[in-house]
Amino acid sequence: MRKSILSLAVAAAVLVPGLAAAQAAAPSPLTGNTTLITDYRFRGISQTFQKPAFQGGFDYAHASGLYAGNWNSNVSQGAGFPGGNIEMDFYGGYKKAFGDLGLDVGFIYYYYPGTKAGVTTPFSPVNNKTGEVHSGKVDNKEIYIGGSWKWLSLKFYDSIDDYFSTPGTKNTYYMDLSGNYDLGNGWGANGHFGHLKFKGMSNADYTDWKIGVTKDINGWVLGAAYLDTNAKGNCSAPAEFYCFGNTSGMESKDAGKATLLLSISKTF
């Protein structure tokens, strides 16, 4: 569940043929990123039982607009990943700029090595409307299309299989409206508004929103953001859908509860 990593260009100096003592900066097609954050929130929902996450990945961008990448994070079994504790995302697509306008289309695969769900296995994906429980590995496949204008972007994600292996939820979709504005002197402001339509489920649709600031200090980006959702996660009996348990199953929390996120990230 790839999100919330700043993409900064890395430049390398190269000699310009035919021009003695002249140099020019050429962007590297391969970049890496790493982040430490107080809670991994995917579409507003905690994936780490409201505990810190260490995240990182690599991106390759070709001059034609084609790109591919990988991103990884620790996760909690209680978020629906029985037997797993790592998320690995693999994605590829095409980006093109038309002046201030931009287009982005692609595919993303979410992989959770070691997961093995089943009827008698805690934290297995279950359809809360039909009672059907998933058996086997947990994963997710989505296609997406997005457009941008200056510092605003709008992206649509559609699950082409059962959404994170929850039975009967194919074509669950998510809308993501985001903005990232450069305030100057290394400061930035960002905001986000998203909505999930969880197909075939009961009381599982929700909206999430976020507002935050960033500060770039010598390439290290510090971030602070307030995030909230209207996801139903009350843990009082009967517990609602977004009430997640910890690995031992002895404690539970509202996974969509409002929070302050603090982070430090680096692109290289």
Salt bridges, closest charged atoms under 4 A:
ASP39 OD2 - ARG41 NE 2.72
ASP59 OD2 - ARG2 NH2 3.62
ASP104 OD2 - LYS155 NZ 2.86
ASP139 OD2 - LYS137 NZ 3.90
ASP139 OD2 - LYS141 NZ 3.66
GLU142 OE1 - ARG43 NH2 2.87
ASP161 OD2 - LYS141 NZ 3.27
ASP176 OD1 - HIS192 ND1 2.95
ASP205 OD2 - LYS197 NZ 2.97
ASP208 OD2 - HIS192 NE2 2.66
